[in-house]
Every structure is written in structure tokens, then in C-alpha cells.
Amino acid sequence: MLKRLPLLLIAGYALAQTHDVYYQGDLHPLNIAPTFNHGHLVVYDRDHQTAVFGPDGALLYRATARVPGAKWGDAENADVDADGTMAAAVRVTSPSGEAAGGGIALFDRHGIQIRFFETRDFLPTEVAFGSDRAIWTIGWLGESRSRQTEDYPILRKYSRDGAELGRFLPRASFPAPDDPLREPLILPVVGLWRLRVENGHVEVMLHRQGIWVQTDLDGKETGRWDVGFNGFPRAITDDGQAWRVADSQLQVFNRASGSWRPTPFTAPSGFLLGADGNNLVFELSDHVALRWVPVPEAVTSQTRR
């Protein structure tokens, strides 16, 4: 249910275009933050399900990955394309309860699984659609392989029919010995996002090393920044700007200097989930609504690449 806010000024934002969307369901059933993109919200639900909500806040469907010969498949991350297609990075469990590899599941806009394709020994942890509707993913080789010695491309690209289109970003180009896709002390984190394709670039967030990498659409590295574990962007708008919130203050990233720059704007009370076009999208503190806030043009004009 969409609710327009009154025309007024709060904390420097002109709110004539700001609006809230209220959601018809629990957004944190497993205490996992949802993933937002292209106006859709993906919630990681019980019983190995993902729940997808549309731009109006209504539940569109619940989906469960069906993997032949497996006990179940758990979505570690999912992305919804502009046409409503969902891709999910799936961790597979065998009938005996053991890890059994991974793959990518695709669902149509009604929640019907179109296909599942294995990614062999590569375990995807994040997925993101490109403007050409191809699927980008980052992943790792899992616990059973030596993270200290083995090299492999951590960024890969697939067509929607499962054909591999490219491999990029060698694992050896990142600090050893820790695997760049393994979070501190735990397996890759479920929810939120650490991979996006925006403004003709692929943005990869590697929290283990605190490194943010950017490539072009051919997989060629175009930027790398050491931002620390807490220094990653939470939203990247269509104009290529990266945003985060620190101490309730909205900040924008200057790629030339590799540093965050504060703005005079106070963020809404809640959590910055992502972007929709050139709007920042916040989950409000009550966890039942998201707020769309247009980015301040006066700030972005000073930091454009």
C-alpha cells in the first residue's frame, strides 16, 4: 500500500517526491535483512522460501528452489529484474544433510521456477542482473578447498539459460590467506546485497578484506578501494553515485579520492537498503515500510565521475 507524504521540508530534503510503501508481511521472519532492487523486495523466509514483494508492497509470491536429487536448496541472495524475474544464489543440501554444491535458480514473475543450473565447484553467494538481463554472480569454492593456495575467478557471468559467459577477478589478486567471499568466522552472509550492476559497471563488495572492486561489463577492473569492513556503500544510484549512512548522516563516495564525503542531510530513522533509480530506499525503524528519498542533486553534482 503506497502512502504519499505531505509537501514539506525535513532535514534539507524536498519531500514533494518522497513516498512510503507499506508492506503486507513480516520483512524479517528469520532476523535476516531483506534484499531490495528494481522496486522489488526479497525476504528470506522460513522453510527454505523467499518471499517477493512488488513495488506496491503486496506479496507477489513465495518461491522455493527445486534441485533434482537434493534435500533442499537455500537462497543465500536473490535479485529481481525489472521484468519481475528472480534469480537466487542457491546453496544445496544433499538428502543426507551434507553440503552438495550450489547453483542459480530462476523464477518467473509468478514465482514458478523456470530452471536451475549448477555452477559446478563454484558456489555462488550473490547474484545481480545486468542491463542485458544476463546474470552476474560472485562466489567461492567452499570450505573443502584450500583458500590459501588455490586460485579461481570470483566473478562470473551467465546467460539466463545457464551458459557461462565469462570469468573475472582472480582470487589471487586479493590478500591471502582468507577467501574474499568468506565473512569473518562464518559462511557467506544471507540477505542485503554485495553485488550490483549499475551505470555500466559491476560493483563487487568483499567484506572479508574490506575491498570494493568495480569492473566494466567486460569484466575488466576499473577501480579498487580499500574501505574497511564498515566502509561499503549501501546504495548505488543510476547516476553512478555510491551512498551510505554514518552517525545518521548521509554520505556520498568520491571515487577519485577514495573517500566518503559527508553531506548536510540527515537520513530517515532506519536502514539504507538500496536505490531505485536516483532515489535512496530506506527501511524505516518500524520494519513495515520503506521510504523512497530523491538524492540531493546539489551534492551529487560535486562528485560525479
N, C-alpha and C positions, 0 to 999 in steps of 0.2 A: 504494500500500500504506500503510495507516494504522497508526501505532505510538503507543500510549499511553505517556506518560511516568510515572515513579513519582510517588507523592504526597510532595512535598517542597516546601520554600520556597527560592527563589533570587532574590536581589536584590529582595526585597519582593513578588514576585508569588506568589499562591497558585496552584500549578500543578495542582491537582486537575482543572481543566477544560482545561488546556493539552494540546495534542497536536501531533504532527508528521505530515505526509503526505509520503511519498517518491514521487518521480516517475520514470516509466519512459521516460526520454528526455532528450535534451540540451535544456536550457532557454535556452541562449544560442548557438544554431548560427551566428548572424551577429553575435555580440557585441552584441546588442540586448536590453535588459531586457524581460522579458515583461510582459503586462498581466493584472491579476487583478481579478475581480469575480464576485459571486454564486457563490462556491465554485469557479469555473472559471478556468483559466489559459490564456491565449493566447500562444503562442510564435511569433515571426516567423522563418520557416524559409526554406530555400533554394528556388530555382526558383519564386519568387513565391507561396509557400504560407504559410498559417498553420496551426499545429498546435494543437488544442484538447484540453486535459486536463480530466478530470472531477474531482469532489470527492474521489475516492479515489486520485488520482494516475495513473490509467490513461489512455492516449491514446484519446480518443473518435473523432477523425477528423482528416484533413488536408484543407484546403479551398483552392481557387484560384478567384479571381474570373474569371468568364467574361463578357467585354464584347464585344458584337457589333461587328465591324469593327476591333477593336483588336489590337495585337500582344500586349499583356498588361495586367493590372491589378495594381498593388501595394497591399497593405493598409498604410496608414500608422498605423492604430489600429483596434482592434476591441473590442467589448463583447459579452458573453454574458449573455442574460437568464436569469431564474430557471427558465424552461421549456426552456433549452438552445438557444434561437435565437441565432445570432450575427449581428451587424451589423458591417460593415467599411467604414471610410472608404477609398475606393479612388482612387489616382492612376493615370490611364490613359495608356498609351503607344501611339502610332499604329504602323502597320506599318512606317513609315519611321524609327521610333525617336524621334519628336518627342513632346513633351507634348501630350496631346489631351483635357484637361479631367479631370473627376472625377465621382464618384457614390458611391452606397451600395449594397453588395451584402448580401443577406440569405441565410442558410443555415439549414436546419432542424437539429434535434438529431442528425441522422445525417450532417451535412456536405454535404447536397445543396443546391445553390443554388436558392433559391425565386424570387428576382428580382434584377435590377439596375436601378436607376433613376438617370438622370442628374440632376445638380443644376445644369445649365446652366453659366453662367460662374462659379458659386460652387464652390470647391474645398474639400471637407470634409477636415479634418485630425484630428478627434476625433469619436467617437460615444458615446452613452450612452443606455440605455433608461430611460424613466420608469416609474413605478408603473402607469400606464395602458397600458404597452407601446408607447407612441409612441417615436420615435427623435429625440433631440436631437443637434445637431451644431454645432461651431464650424468656421470656415474662412475663406478669403481669396480674393482674385481672381487671385493668382499674380503671376509676375514681369512679365507682359506689360502689366499695367495700372499706372497711376500711383498709387503708395501715398501720394504727397504730397497729392494733390488730390481723389481720388475717395472718396465716402462710400458705405457699404453696411452692412447689418446683419451682424454677425459670428456671431450666434447664431440658429439656425433649428430648426424643429421639423417633423417629417414623420410621417405615418402609415406603417404597415408596407406599404401598397400604393403608397407613393411620393407621396401627396398632400401638398403643403406646407400646414402648419397655422399657421405664424406665423414672423415675422422680428423679431429683437430686438437690442438693444445696438448702436447706431450706431458705426461705426468712428471717426467724428469726435469721439466722446466720450472718446477716448483720446489720449495725447500724440502729436503729429506730430514728425517725418515718418515714423517707422518703422511698418510694418504690425504690429499687435499679435500676429498669428499667425505671424510670421516670426522664427525663432530667430536669435540673433546669428551672422552670417556664413554661415549655412547655411539650407537649406529646413526646413520644419517637421519636428520630430524624430519618429522612429518609436518606438513602444513606450511603456511605462508608461501614465499617463493624465493628462489635463489638463482633463477634463470629467466631472462626476458629478452624478447626480440622487439626492439623499438627503434624507429627513426633510422632504419638501415643498418643497425648494429645489433650484435648479440652481446648481452651483458651477463657475465658469469660471476657469482659471488662464492668465494671459497673461504668459509668461516674458520676452518681449522688453522689456516695460515694467516687469516686476516687480509686476504688479497682479493682485489676486484679486477677482473680482466674484461676487456672489450675486444671483440673481433668484428670484421666486416662480414657480409653474408657469404663470402667465400671461405670463411674460417681463418682469415689472416689476422693476426693480432694487431690491433691498432692502439691499444693503451693498456697499462697495468699500473695499479695504485695499491700501495700498502696502507690500508686504512685501519688495521687493527680489528679485533673481534667485534667491537661495538661501533665500528665506523662505517657500516654498509648503508647504502640507500634503502629506503623503504618504498619509494615510488620513483618511477621514471616516466615523465610525461611525453606526449607525442613530439614536443619540440626538442627532445633530447636532454632536457634538464633532469638532474637527479636530486631527490629531496629526502630529508629526514627530519625528525623532531628531537631536540635535545633540551632538557630542562624546560619543557613546554614551549620552546621557541622553534619556529620553522627555520630550517637551514637549507641552503642550496649549495651544490658541489661545483667548484671551479676546477675543471679538468686540466687546465693549463698549469695551475699551481699545485694541483693535487690536494686541495684543502677544502674544508667546509667553511662557508661564509654565513654568518648569522643574518637574519632579516629582522625587521622591526615588528614582525607579525607573530601573534600568539596562536598556537594550534588549538583546535577544539579539544575538549576533555575526552580522551580516548586514545586509540591506537591507529597509526597510519598504516593502512593495509595495502595501498597501491594507488594507481592512477587510472583514470578513464578519459582518454583524450588529453586535454590540458587542464583537467580537474584532478585535485587530490581527493582521495576517498579515505575517510576515517571511520573506523568502528567506534561508535560512541560508548561511553562508560557503562551504559545500562545493558550493552550486548544485545539489543534488539533492533538497532537501527544503524545504518551507515549514512554518512554525510558527505555530499559532493561539494567541494570548495574550489572555485576557479583559482588558478595560480596567479600571484600578483605580477602583472606584466612589467611593472617598474623594476622588479627585482630580476626577472629572467632576462630582460634586455641588456643587463650589465654583464651577464655571464655566458651568453651564447657563444658557441664554438665558432 
